[in-house]
Amino acid sequence: MIKFTKMQGLGNDFVCMKYDDVSRYDLKNFSKFICDRHFGIGADGVVLYDKSDVADCKIRIFNSDGSEAEMCGNGIRGIGRFLYDKKIVNKTSISIETLAGIKKIDLIIENNNVMAIRVNMGKALLLNDQTQVYIPQCNKNEQNTCKLLFKFHGKEAVGTFLSIGNPHTVFEVEDVKNYPVAKHGKIVENYKYFPEKTNVEFVQIINENNVKLRVWERGAGETLACGTGASATVYALYKDGKVKNETNVELEGGNLKIIIDESTDEIYMEGAAVEVFEGEIDL
């Protein structure tokens, strides 16, 4: 029997398991089964935690299609809350080793209750190699972003590409509620620029401190929330002078606060994460 805990951040749900308990399995197929909402536990992804030589904990993140993600904002908030609640890590400032580097999180506690988790997402990067993304005619600039031209269904659209440890492409739209996210998101995810695919964000600016966002996640499809997507979106808009450095992001599953430190250019994400249920599964 394998113990698990299901966590969710704004409806973006993850199954947390100990790596040693499942390492004998093919993790791609294992994750696909666990995430299946009919035959498995059901989730957007699986987070496996393990000991780390350089941080309080090491994690690996797998999407519902079995692909491995470098980083996940909602997933790391969920595992942070899990580690604290289960007393695996007995402190409120936790360092977590990921494929995108070491991320530091702080649990915001009021009256002995975890109210929110703040994650230092690090700095935005512009990846330009064939292991992650290949973008001819796109050179690194001081914003660590670049503009790319896309063509789909006879129309052209400009997206902003950047990385928050994983690749994102951000599009500004007028009416995000009625925008064909699934239709266009799938096309952009698999566009010729991205051999390893990309996450895709569609954002509507409400004012300089508030935006509405829908996200098509690489390997999972549209989800109710995406922490790295919210971080990438605000950073891209901030560098274009369209929002302030502290912006509320309204997603389908709830709100995230994104803060950009103007002195260091580091991105901070703040939001909730809670346990859904725990149990055991026999494989």
C-alpha positions as CSV (number, residue, x, y, z in Angstrom):
1,M,0.0,0.0,0.0
2,I,1.3,3.4,-0.9
3,K,0.4,6.4,1.2
4,F,-0.6,9.7,-0.5
5,T,-2.0,13.1,0.2
6,K,-4.0,15.1,-2.3
7,M,-3.4,18.8,-2.1
8,Q,-4.9,21.7,-4.2
9,G,-4.0,25.3,-4.8
10,L,-6.9,27.2,-6.3
11,G,-8.3,24.0,-7.7
12,N,-5.0,23.0,-9.3
13,D,-4.6,19.6,-7.6
14,F,-1.6,17.3,-7.0
15,V,-1.0,13.9,-5.4
16,C,1.9,14.0,-3.0
17,M,3.9,10.8,-2.4
18,K,7.3,9.8,-1.1
19,Y,9.7,9.1,-3.9
20,D,11.1,6.0,-2.3
21,D,7.6,4.4,-2.2
22,V,7.2,4.6,-6.0
23,S,10.7,4.8,-7.4
24,R,10.4,1.1,-8.7
25,Y,7.7,2.1,-11.1
26,D,8.0,3.7,-14.6
27,L,7.2,7.2,-13.3
28,K,5.7,8.4,-16.6
29,N,3.1,5.7,-16.8
30,F,2.7,5.7,-13.0
31,S,1.8,9.4,-13.0
32,K,-0.6,9.0,-15.8
33,F,-2.5,6.3,-13.9
34,I,-2.5,8.2,-10.6
35,C,-3.8,11.4,-12.3
36,D,-6.6,9.6,-14.2
37,R,-9.9,10.9,-12.7
38,H,-11.8,7.7,-13.5
39,F,-9.3,4.9,-12.7
40,G,-6.8,6.6,-10.5
41,I,-6.8,9.1,-7.7
42,G,-7.4,12.0,-10.1
43,A,-5.2,15.1,-10.3
44,D,-3.4,17.6,-12.5
45,G,-0.1,16.2,-11.4
46,V,2.0,14.2,-9.1
47,V,4.6,15.6,-6.7
48,L,7.2,13.2,-5.4
49,Y,9.3,14.3,-2.4
50,D,12.7,13.0,-1.3
51,K,15.7,13.9,0.8
52,S,18.0,16.6,-0.6
53,D,21.7,17.3,0.0
54,V,21.3,21.0,-0.7
55,A,17.8,21.9,0.6
56,D,15.2,20.8,3.1
57,C,13.5,18.7,0.5
58,K,13.8,17.6,-3.1
59,I,10.8,17.2,-5.4
60,R,10.0,15.8,-8.9
61,I,6.8,17.0,-10.6
62,F,4.9,15.0,-13.2
63,N,2.0,16.2,-15.3
64,S,-1.1,14.2,-15.9
65,D,0.2,13.1,-19.3
66,G,3.3,11.6,-17.6
67,S,5.7,14.4,-18.7
68,E,8.0,15.8,-16.1
69,A,7.9,19.5,-15.3
70,E,10.8,21.6,-14.1
71,M,8.7,23.6,-11.7
72,C,5.1,24.2,-10.7
73,G,3.9,27.2,-8.6
74,N,0.8,25.6,-7.2
75,G,2.5,22.3,-6.8
76,I,5.3,23.7,-4.7
77,R,2.9,25.6,-2.5
78,G,1.0,22.4,-2.0
79,I,4.1,20.3,-1.1
80,G,5.3,23.1,1.2
81,R,2.0,23.0,3.1
82,F,2.1,19.2,3.1
83,L,5.7,19.1,4.5
84,Y,4.8,21.5,7.3
85,D,1.4,19.9,8.2
86,K,2.9,16.4,8.3
87,K,5.9,17.6,10.3
88,I,8.3,16.3,7.8
89,V,10.0,19.8,7.9
90,N,9.5,21.6,11.2
91,K,9.9,25.2,10.2
92,T,7.9,27.9,8.3
93,S,10.7,28.9,5.9
94,I,11.5,25.9,3.7
95,S,14.0,25.4,0.8
96,I,12.9,23.0,-1.9
97,E,15.2,21.6,-4.6
98,T,13.5,21.4,-8.0
99,L,14.7,20.9,-11.6
100,A,14.5,24.7,-11.9
101,G,16.8,25.2,-9.0
102,I,16.3,25.7,-5.2
103,K,13.0,27.5,-4.4
104,K,12.4,29.1,-1.0
105,I,8.9,29.3,0.5
106,D,7.5,31.0,3.5
107,L,4.3,29.9,5.3
108,I,2.2,32.9,6.4
109,I,0.6,31.8,9.7
110,E,-2.1,33.5,11.7
111,N,-3.6,32.1,14.9
112,N,-1.7,28.8,14.3
113,N,-3.3,28.4,10.9
114,V,-1.5,28.5,7.5
115,M,-3.2,31.4,5.7
116,A,-1.0,31.5,2.6
117,I,2.3,30.4,1.2
118,R,4.8,32.8,-0.4
119,V,7.2,31.4,-2.9
120,N,10.4,33.1,-4.2
121,M,10.1,32.1,-7.9
122,G,13.5,33.5,-8.7
123,K,14.2,35.6,-11.8
124,A,12.8,35.3,-15.2
125,L,15.0,33.7,-17.8
126,L,15.1,33.5,-21.6
127,L,15.9,30.0,-22.6
128,N,17.3,29.7,-26.1
129,D,18.7,26.2,-26.6
130,Q,17.3,23.1,-28.2
131,T,16.7,21.2,-25.0
132,Q,14.0,23.7,-23.9
133,V,13.1,26.0,-26.8
134,Y,14.5,27.1,-30.1
135,I,13.8,30.6,-31.1
136,P,15.7,31.9,-34.1
137,Q,15.7,35.7,-34.4
138,C,15.1,36.0,-30.6
139,N,18.0,37.4,-28.6
140,K,18.1,37.9,-24.9
141,N,17.2,41.4,-23.8
142,E,17.3,43.2,-20.4
143,Q,13.8,42.0,-19.7
144,N,14.7,38.4,-20.3
145,T,11.6,38.1,-22.6
146,C,11.1,38.2,-26.3
147,K,8.2,38.7,-28.7
148,L,7.2,36.0,-31.1
149,L,4.8,36.0,-34.0
150,F,2.3,33.2,-34.3
151,K,-0.1,32.3,-37.1
152,F,-3.1,30.1,-36.5
153,H,-6.5,29.9,-38.2
154,G,-5.6,32.6,-40.7
155,K,-4.7,35.2,-38.1
156,E,-1.5,36.5,-36.5
157,A,-0.9,37.1,-32.9
158,V,2.2,38.2,-30.9
159,G,3.1,36.4,-27.7
160,T,5.7,37.2,-25.1
161,F,8.0,34.3,-24.3
162,L,9.9,33.8,-21.1
163,S,10.8,31.1,-18.5
164,I,10.1,30.9,-14.8
165,G,12.1,27.7,-14.6
166,N,9.6,26.3,-17.2
167,P,8.6,27.9,-20.6
168,H,5.7,30.3,-20.9
169,T,4.1,32.2,-23.8
170,V,1.8,35.1,-22.8
171,F,-0.9,36.6,-25.0
172,E,-3.0,39.7,-24.1
173,V,-6.7,39.3,-25.1
174,E,-9.7,41.6,-24.7
175,D,-12.2,39.1,-23.3
176,V,-10.5,36.1,-21.6
177,K,-13.8,34.6,-20.4
178,N,-15.0,33.9,-23.9
179,Y,-11.6,33.3,-25.5
180,P,-11.0,29.9,-27.2
181,V,-8.3,28.9,-24.8
182,A,-8.3,25.2,-25.6
183,K,-8.4,25.8,-29.4
184,H,-5.5,28.2,-29.5
185,G,-3.6,26.9,-26.4
186,K,-3.1,23.5,-27.9
187,I,-1.7,25.0,-31.1
188,V,0.7,27.3,-29.3
189,E,1.8,24.6,-26.9
190,N,2.9,22.5,-29.9
191,Y,4.2,25.3,-32.1
192,K,7.3,24.9,-34.1
193,Y,9.3,27.1,-31.8
194,F,9.0,24.7,-28.9
195,P,10.4,21.2,-29.3
196,E,9.7,20.6,-25.6
197,K,6.3,22.5,-25.8
198,T,5.3,25.6,-23.8
199,N,2.7,26.6,-21.3
200,V,0.4,29.2,-22.7
201,E,-1.3,32.2,-20.9
202,F,-4.2,34.3,-22.1
203,V,-4.6,37.5,-20.0
204,Q,-7.1,40.3,-19.8
205,I,-5.9,43.5,-18.1
206,I,-8.5,45.0,-15.8
207,N,-6.3,47.8,-14.5
208,E,-2.7,48.3,-13.5
209,N,-3.1,46.2,-10.3
210,N,-5.5,43.5,-11.5
211,V,-5.7,41.0,-14.4
212,K,-7.8,38.0,-15.3
213,L,-6.0,34.9,-16.5
214,R,-6.6,31.5,-18.1
215,V,-3.8,29.0,-18.6
216,W,-3.3,26.1,-21.0
217,E,-0.6,24.0,-19.2
218,R,1.9,22.0,-21.1
219,G,1.1,18.3,-20.6
220,A,-2.2,19.0,-18.7
221,G,-4.5,21.2,-20.8
222,E,-6.4,24.0,-19.2
223,T,-6.2,24.1,-15.4
224,L,-8.0,26.2,-12.8
225,A,-4.8,27.9,-11.8
226,C,-1.1,28.0,-12.6
227,G,1.5,29.7,-10.3
228,T,4.3,29.8,-12.7
229,G,1.9,31.0,-15.4
230,A,0.6,33.8,-13.2
231,S,4.2,34.8,-12.4
232,A,5.3,34.8,-16.0
233,T,2.2,36.8,-17.0
234,V,2.7,39.6,-14.5
235,Y,6.4,39.8,-15.2
236,A,5.8,40.1,-18.9
237,L,3.2,42.8,-18.5
238,Y,5.2,44.6,-15.9
239,K,8.2,44.8,-18.2
240,D,5.9,46.2,-20.9
241,G,4.7,48.9,-18.4
242,K,1.2,47.6,-18.4
243,V,0.8,46.6,-14.7
244,K,2.4,47.5,-11.4
245,N,5.0,45.4,-9.6
246,E,2.4,44.1,-7.2
247,T,-0.6,42.7,-9.1
248,N,-3.6,40.5,-8.3
249,V,-4.2,37.6,-10.7
250,E,-7.7,36.3,-10.9
251,L,-7.7,32.7,-12.2
252,E,-10.6,30.3,-12.6
253,G,-9.8,28.7,-9.2
254,G,-9.1,31.8,-7.2
255,N,-6.6,34.6,-6.8
256,L,-2.8,34.8,-6.6
257,K,-0.7,37.8,-5.7
258,I,2.4,38.3,-7.7
259,I,5.1,40.7,-6.5
260,I,8.2,41.7,-8.4
261,D,11.1,43.0,-6.3
262,E,12.2,46.2,-8.1
263,S,15.7,46.0,-6.7
264,T,16.5,42.4,-7.5
265,D,14.0,41.6,-10.2
266,E,13.0,38.5,-8.3
267,I,9.4,37.3,-8.6
268,Y,7.3,36.3,-5.5
269,M,4.0,34.4,-5.7
270,E,1.6,34.3,-2.8
271,G,-1.5,32.1,-2.5
272,A,-3.3,29.4,-0.6
273,A,-2.9,25.6,-0.6
274,V,-4.9,23.1,1.3
275,E,-5.3,19.4,1.8
276,V,-8.1,17.7,0.0
277,F,-7.8,14.2,1.5
278,E,-5.3,11.5,2.3
279,G,-5.3,7.7,1.8
280,E,-3.6,4.6,0.6
281,I,-3.6,3.0,-2.8
282,D,-2.8,-0.6,-3.7
283,L,-1.0,-1.1,-7.0
